[in-house]
Structure formats: C-alpha cells, structure tokens
C-alpha cells in the first residue's frame, strides 16, 4: 500500500468511526427508507470529504514531523494533491445527494416527502446556525470546484495556480463551519461523534489559519545576500549566499525555497554546500526553463534573497551496508553537498558507488574537481557520457556491486531516468522503500 493510499484510507477510517458513533446508523435502522438512506449518505460523504480536507490542510503547513512521516515534503505534496482530488469527488457526491432528490421532486418524478425533521424541537439559534452554514457552503462548492480544476490543469501557469491556491484556507474555514453546524439537525452533540468531529475540525482550522495569515514556514525563513555568481558550461549557474538574520542549519542533500528580488514566487533548489557552515549556502542551478534561464541576467552580487528551509529527507542517513548513488545532469547537486561533508569528515565509513550520467565528457564536468572530491571522500566514481552512447542500467550496476540485498539507492535526476531504474530494480526484488529520491514537481 502506497503512502498516499494509507493516508486517504486513514482519513476515511476516521470519518467512518465518527459516523458510526453518531445517531445516523440508529436512525437508518429504525427507519430504513430511501429518504433516510439519502440523509445518511449526505452526512457520510460530507464527513469523509471534510476529514480528507483536514489532512490536506495539515500537509499544507509543512510541519517537519508530518514531512518526515511522509518521507519528505515532495512526497507530502503528492498526498496533498490526492486528498484534494478525492475530497472533491466526495464533495460532488455530497452535493448531488442533497440536490438530486430535490430536482426529482420538482420534476414530479418522485413525491414530496414533506419535512423529514420536526423543527419544533430546535431552538432559533440552532436553526440559524444550520441554515447559515448550508447557505454559505452552497457558494463555496462552486468556488472549490473551480479552484481544483485550476490546480489540476498543468496548462494554467504556475503563478496563477499558486495565487488561486491561497484561497483554499478561507474555503476550508467556511466548509468547517458548515461541518460543525450541519450535525445539529441530527442531534450529533448528544453523542461522542459531535465532539470528535469538533476536534477534527479544530485541527484543520488551526492549519487553515496558519495558511490564511501566510505564516507557513515562518519559523524556517531567513534572509541571505548574494556574495558570488559563477557561470559554468552547459548552462549551470553557481550562486554563493551568506545568511543575514540567522543561519540555515541543514544536512547535505536538503533543499530550500528561494525568493529572489525580481520574482515574487519561491522556487525550490537543492543546497550544494555541506552544511558545516550554516551561514554560507552554495547553489548550482541549471537553465531548464524560463525562470532559471533568466537568472543570470536578473541576479547581482549584493542582492537579498528570502530563504525558507531546509526541507527534504534526501539526507543519506540509513542503515544499509552499501549506498549506490545515481545522478543525472544537474542532479549532481545533493551529492556535491554530501561529498564535501564526507571529505571534511575524513572520508566515508561505508562503501559508496557513485554513477554520474551527463551529455559531456569528464573534461567539462561540473564541478571540475568532482573526481578529486570523490577520491578525497573515498567514494567510487563512475562517469557515463550519453553522447557516446554510454547508458546506465541496473544490470551494469549489479555487475559492479553484486547483490542489492544490503544496498540503498539514492537518485537525483530526470523522472524518466528514475522510472527506468526502479523498473529494472523490480526484476531483482529490490525493496523500493530503499530507493530515495526527491520529486520537485510541486503540483
């Protein structure tokens, strides 16, 4: 079972538990009609949707402990995406469950059952809370569907996606209000279910308020200044930063979100420095799109940079007897940080085999001192030039290291390269939990 499936199943399990403790099942048993079934279907789908929304909101605030549980912020974003998708499906089912019978009554297809609940037992306050929650969430439903379509469409530019995404905390707060007031109609607060629901909603509300007031990652933010800029062959830009307010304590292999002076959007970049001096950061950025291609012309020594981090679980910490590193192109960055760290520590204490695949020969590798750095770190280094038809396969790795039973893989490079390696490892019954990588597709 994947991490995403586990979290979705867990959220749905919590929803089912709360519903099982509510008056709903008892009402359905006592009155097993189609209208009562529809009533409880609406409650269960709404509860399931709000439970998934809470998980999504908690993930959005980038809590270190949550990121660690999910093996990194990049993996957490995948869960965040799918909890949003499944909750949207449930919201649609919830809305259809509420609206479809009304439409059928209006069309004369089914008879009007009249009032299903005797409103005389409710106070004016209870009626007001219930009706106001229902009214507000009606409009939120349409906004939610539009925002989710924007989030899922890769054709919509990232800056529009990011700005529209900032509306989700406000939408959740309205949905939470509806979720807290709708159970008044069924007397949920005469059972433990109502209070368990409030506890669940409270967690989501706290997370939503953090996002609403733009305090996500606030404790991890610092300011740095550009000290040096170097342009290398193959479109690689090396930037050295010095922190101003506080150091950025990080481990080799982690990354940070950087917001440059010419652009309002933060972008994730792996830190290429070892972390031995947390006041000095080194970045290696390759021209891969409009933003990175224009950096050289936009940046100047002395400019300030907002830095948020560190993030990521690509820290080379495991209990395996041997590590296998594979880098493709600019994927060398986290390995540079680790190599520098190992060199400063006097070399590695475990066997490490490092394969680096590029579109060039060794004479133009970045950095030029890479082979020497590997030698100083005690790392076995292998270079492949794809221009010369030198391609890395799992079989070629196995021919060098032998059995994979006590090995872990650490990969950074193009997604297609990773998929190819993982597919090859399956033929060796390799435990994919020991295949480590960072996925920077934050959408």
N, C-alpha and C positions, 0 to 999 in steps of 0.2 A: 504494500500500500504506500503510495507516494505521500510526501509531506502535505501537499495540498489536499489530498483526499482525507487525510487524518484530521486536519483542522476543520474542513467542511463537515465531516461526519461528527466531529466533536460538538460543533455549534448546533447542528441539527439534533444531536442527542440531548443537549441541554434544553433545547426548545421542547422536545417531546417529554422530557422529565417534568418541566414546569406545567405543560398542558395536562399531563396525567394526574397532577395534584390539584388541578382546577376543577370547578363544578361541571366543566364541559362533558367529560365522559359519563358522569352520572345523569346529566340531562339527556344525553343521547340514548342511554339505556332505558331511561324512564319514558322517553318519547321518540321512538325510532322512526321518525318521519323524514321525508326528503327535505323538508324545510329546516328541520333541526340538524340534519346532516350538513346542509349548506351552511348553517350558522357556525357549526364547529369547524368546518373546513376553512371558513374565513378566519376564524381565530387561530387555527394551527398554522396556516400559511403565513399569516401576518406575524405570528410569534417566531416562526422559523426565519423569516426574512430579517426581522429586527435582530435576532441572535447573530446572524451572519454579518449584518451591518456593524454590530459591536466589535466583532473580530476584525473587520476591515478598518474600523476607526482606530482600534488599538495598534494595529500594524502601522498605520499612517504616521504615528508619532515617533517612530524609530527608537523604541526603547531597547537598550542594549541586551537585556535579558531575553526579550522576545526575538530579536535578531539572532541571538545565539541558539535559541531553541530551533530556529528555522534554518540554521547553518548559513547565516548571512543575510544582510539587508536585501541583496538581489533576489534570493530565494523567497524572502518575506514578501517582496513585491509581487511575485508570482501568485502566492496565496492571496494577497490583497486583491489582485485582479480577478481571480476566480471566485472569491467570496462575493465580490461585487456583481459578477455575472450571474451567479446562482441566486443571490438575493433579489436581483432584478427580475429574474424569471418567477420567483415566488411572489414578488410584489404584483406582477401582472396577473398571476393566478388568483391572488388575494382580491385584486380589483375586479377581475372577471366573476369571481364567486359572489361578490357583492352586487355587481351591476346586471349580470345576465338574467337572473330571475326577475328583476325589475323590468328589464326590457321585454321579457316574455309575457309578463302580466299586462304591460301597456299594449302589446300586440294582440292580446286576447288568447294567446296560446295556452296559458295556464290561468287558473282562477286566482284572484287576490286572496291571500290567506288572512288579511287583516293584520292587526297589531299582534306580534308574536310575544310581546312582553307587556305586562301590566305596569304602565308607567306610574301608577299611583303610589307605588312603594318607594319611589326615588324622590330625593329632595331636589329643590330647584338648583342647588349648587352642583349636584351630581349630573343632572340633566344638562346644565350649562357646560360643564367640563366635557362631557361626552360629545355633545353636538359641536362645540368649538373645535375639538380635536379632529372630528370627522370632516368638518368644513375645511380646515387648514390643510389636511393631508390630501384632500382631493386635488388641490392645485399643485402640491409638491409632487404628486405622482407623475404629472406630465413633465415637470422640470427634471425629475430624476431620470426618466426615460431618455430625454434629450441629452443630458449630460453623459449618460452611459454610452450612448451612440457616438458621442464626440470622443470619449475615452477609447473606444474600441476601434475607431476608424483611423488607421495609420496615414490616410491621405490628408487628414487635418493636421496642420503644423503643430509642432510640439509646444510652442509658446501659447497657442490657443488652448490646447489640451490642459496645460499647466494652470492657466488662469481660470478656466472653467472648473477645474478640479478643486479650486479653493472654495467653491460654493457648497461642496458636499457636507462640511461640518454643520452649516446652517440648515441644510435639508435634513440631516440626521436629527438635529435638535427638535425640529417640528415633528418628524416621524416618531421620536421618543416620547414627545408629549401625547401624540395620538396613542402610542403603545401603552402609556401609563393610564390614560383615561378611558380607552375603549373597554377594558375589563370591568368597569363599573356596571355595565349593562348586565353582566353575568354574575355579579357578586363575587368576583375573584378574591377580594380582600377579606372574605370570610374564611379563606383557606390559605395555606402557606404559599400557594402559587403566586398570589398577588405581590407578596413581599419579595419572593425570589425574583420575580420579574423586575421589580423596582431596583433590586441590587444589580441585576444585569444591565438595566438601562443606565444606572448611575455610573458604571464603568465606562460605557460608551459616551455618556455626556461629558465626563471629565476629559476623555480623549478628544472629543469634538471641540470643547472649549479651548484646549491647547492649540488645536489647528485653527480655530476661528480667530484667535488673537495672535496667530502667526508666531507661536512660541516653540514650534517643532525644532528640535536640535539646538535650542538656545544655549544649553549648558556646554555644548560641544563647539561653539563658534569662537573664532578668534580672528584677528586681523594681521595680515602679513604685508611685506613690501617686497617688490621685485628687486633683487640685487644683481642678477646677471642673466643674460639671454644669449644662448648659442644656437646657431643654425647648423644642422648636420646634414649629410647626404640623405637622399631618399625621403625628404620632406619631414625630417624629425627635428622638433624644436625642444631644446633643453632649457628649462627655467629653474633658477635657484631663488628661493624665497627665504626671508627672515621674519619670524613672528614678532609682533609688537606688544600686544596686550598680555598674552600668556602662551606658553609653549604648547605644541601639539604632540602629546605623548602618544606614540603609535608603535606598532610592531611591523617588521618587514612584511610586505605583501598587502597591507591595508590600503584603503583609498580614502579620498576626501572629496567633498563638493566644493568647487571653487566658483566664486562670482567675481568676474573681472570688472574693471571700472567702465568698460564700454558696453557691457551687456548685463541686463537685469536677471537673467536666468542662471541658476547654479548648474554646473556640469561636473560629473564625477570623473576623477582622474586618479590613477594609481600613484602612490608615492614611491619614488625610486630611491629615496635615501633610507639608510639602515635604521634610523630611529635612535641611534646613540646620542645624537644631539637634537633634542626635540624642538630647538629654536631655529633649526635650519631644515628646510624642505627642498627636495630636488624632484622635478617633474620631467618626464620625457613624453612629449605629445607628438603624434604623427598626424599629418594632413589627411583626414579621412572624410571630411565634409565641409560645408560652407563655414561653419563656426571655426573649426580647427585650421582650415586653410587661410583664414584671415587673421589669425592670432599674431603672426609675425609683424603685420602692418599695424596692429592695434596696440600692442604692448610696448611699454618703455620702462627702462630701469627707473626705479623710484615710485612707480605706480603702486597703489594699495590694492590688496586682494582680500576679499572676505573668504575665510576658510571654515568649513564645517566638517568635523570628523574626529577621530577616524572611524571608518566603518569596514566591515568585511571580516570573514572568518578564514581568508586565504593566508594563514599565518604560519604554515609549515609545521604546526605542532600536532604530532600524532605519535602513536606507539609502534609504528611499523619498523621492521628491521632495516628496510631499504626504501629510499624515496626515488621516484622517477619523475623528472621534470621535463615538460614539453612546452616550448614556446613557439609561437608563430608571429613573425613581424614585430610590431610594437608590443606584443605580449611579453617581450623580454623584461618589461618594467618591474613587476614584482620580484622577479628573480635577481635583478640587479640589487634591489634592496637587501635581499637575503644573502647574496654573495658578499656584499660589503660587510654585513653583520658577521658572517662566518669568518671572513678574513680578519676582522678586528678581534674575534674570539680565538684566533689561532688555528682555525680550520674546523671542518665538520667532524663529528664523532660517529657518524653513521654513513654507510655507502650512499652516495648520491650520483645518479647518472642524468646528465642534462643534454637534451636534444633541442637544438635551435634551428628552425627552418625559416629561410629567407629567400628573397629573389635576387641575391647577390653573392659574391664570393667573400671569403674571410677578410680580404684586404679592405673592404668597405663596411665591415660590421660596425654596429653601434652597441656599446662604445668600442673604440679601437683597442682598449685594454681588456676586453672581455676574456680572451683566452688566458691572459696573465692573472686576472681576477679569479677565474675558476681554479687555476693552479694554486694560487695562494689559499683558496678556500678548501682545497682537497676534493673538488668536485670533478668527476669525469665528464669532459665536454665533447660533444659531437655536433658538427655543423652540417646542414644539408642545404644545397643550393637548388631550388626548384627550377631555375632557368636551365640548369644542367640535367634536368630530369631526375633529380635526387629527391625521392619522396619517402616520408616516414610512414611505416606501417607497424602494427602491433607485433607482427611476426618478426620484423627486423629488431624490435626492442627485445623481444623474448630471446632471440638468438644471442644477445649480449648479456642480459641479466639472468636468464634461466627462468626458474619458476616465479610466478607472480603471487604466490601464496602469502608471502610476508612483505609485500610491497604496497606502497600507496602512490597514486598518480597525482601530480599537481600540474594543471594545464592552464595556459592563458594564451588565447589566440582566436582566430575566426571560429564562429559557431559550427560551421560545416566541418571544420577540422576536428573539433571536439566530438561531433556526432560520429564521424568516421572511426575515431579511436575507440569510443565507447562501444560501437557496434563490433569492432574487432575483439575487444576485451570480453564480450559476451561468449565468444567461442572458447575462451579459456575459463569460463565460470568465475569470472572476476567479480568480487563484491563491489558493486557500483557505489556503495557508501564510502569507499576509499578512493573514489575519483573526485578530486577537488577542483573547482573552477569558480570564476566569478562571471555572472551574466549581467552586462551593463545595458541591456535593453530595458530601460526603466519604464516600460509602457506595455 
